[in-house]
């Protein structure tokens, strides 16, 4: 006798049929369920829910129960402070909902899943068209027209994110420059390795850190090429809100301009699509505050240090034996690139 052992996809489909049916008020048939690329804990599934002949194209964002529990009990395995500062799915749901209601190009979130649904912390949102693959956006012919306007679009969208009314948001951490520096120093200390370039850059950052923002705003926290969708018309949706917090709006502008997020288009700092000045002009024109080039340079240096240290912590997870992964090992090799970028940035101080 053959015993059928349900696969993960079977379990997810069964749970989604029940939860989607509950949300739409009618039985739901789940079709085209596909696990998207991504980490083991932050899972993304694409699926269609067929309800009364109407097809809903949807996305599930989830933290599987066992993996979420293991991460909670072993925060060091997640990369220390950088990952532990990530939002849980419930908070992420409410942040995206507030942004979408404020007119930000974000996916429309529909419903959260309950603990007894068996999928862990999770929510469902509408699927948006476009690709997040940087190589395609920066090089393929169908996106040639979009490339001409995306730096401006990214500035305009960011201004709208920073204008989201804080009263509509769930409770979020407030993080200023000194908090970020302390977090990176903590990550570097846990590595226990001499890192002269990063130590130099952290000292530079500490001595020149800007004063706290006059008005802390919603900061996306990971606003970069690779974390938004775009099609032939340009940006369609901003993704990956798990780093959201309150803080300095220039943080997002600096992070977008980090050289690693240009994916080879090094002469176009705004995500690989345009100049810093194009980005800043669009941001200011859409209602964002005036961009101080010195402050923006500080946050770009910070972002470069941040990514370099993350590369080291990712590699250490592999080298320490905590999580064997060629992907993590290869990310570690990119730390050297950020060291070169940092020396160039520090030399070209504004």
Steps between C-alpha positions, in 0.01 A plus 500: 500500500636843403466771762479856371713738703386857440773726366553854624316626193203273581481637853529860382231450235261342749545781750468768232175349373353534847632850571419640157153354523457665837614837365292499181197336661484226237685171441840562340691272266877548517686479169852574368659482845874562465773563754698808395874533546611631838623400843390203701320705762353790302298295254305645209243294312312602184153357442158560347177471698200414283182625672160483324676498165707807582876460509695684771876515437663497841821474700555331838775635729577266789739396773455122538427409866803275561749731332358807670528327837858388437599853399340645810700263719827563316518863391873480429426256218301772330793733469472681832350846526442555128252216460357512851381857428275367221127541541276206570243423232210656692678834532619483139137445393384816676792708369429398139128565550568851632737571209254369239216705647725807485546453125841333502564252218486201731306174471148502640501277808176308548502287815713349773503134589405378846736286713277194465518519120832318536714718272677700769510879489361583159287730289363514147522788254411559137761407242645789301650471153865564427842356574746567781798350313757779475682347203182512291403851603847641438582323173206344316347683202134498617594723796699760303228764527440424869869544577481865394237584761561263793739724697231766508226250584703362790545852637129579469391175662744549786359846570155344533631229733654763727169691499299209643321621813676345801161477676392235246802278568542221754758556776846517339850543636659840458861473381733794464857512372655411837271196534604370159871549574464313830322215323775463241772511765319221681492286186869566437593412858314169475704406195814521714718577199719800424329711233712817460299660218168456677648624827633807319162564338309458827733747669444743208124456534503548875699825479275644231160360591216738416261630767173312544235573240276790597200282422548123487313346209415153374826362363471199270836369620595296191410732211718375215507341159394139548231590754244647264313379194512678164365444151534683169333807653728515803458423869177315584538410870740538792569168676677366811382732776636291788772758576252787548554734794479867595802715435689728263347509149844545342586147618291352217656733241850403610427126498360511146825660380736240652722378216410133551137576407595639160577146378774607264357837390752672725473839327131528598486519880119512527448124498676465165253728318613860544697755695464592865387844389218352288385296797516792741322739263212257451483435874484871583255568217261237634488662844804349667719729708810669364787256459827612659781345288726469807232311693427283195870416467512398868208260451656357183821428693292347778310282251825375350637408844170336586501281190865407542448385858186310399710321236745395771226378737335303218831333416565423865173308526642267234860490625395436861291200393177655626348493150680338208418701190697584188279808461608630840863421422485688170338803665796508737737557210325830425626652825827582326310700237346717769842564652616647168176700473547636851855619436381681189208659685714615791753649258226691314344653811243767412 
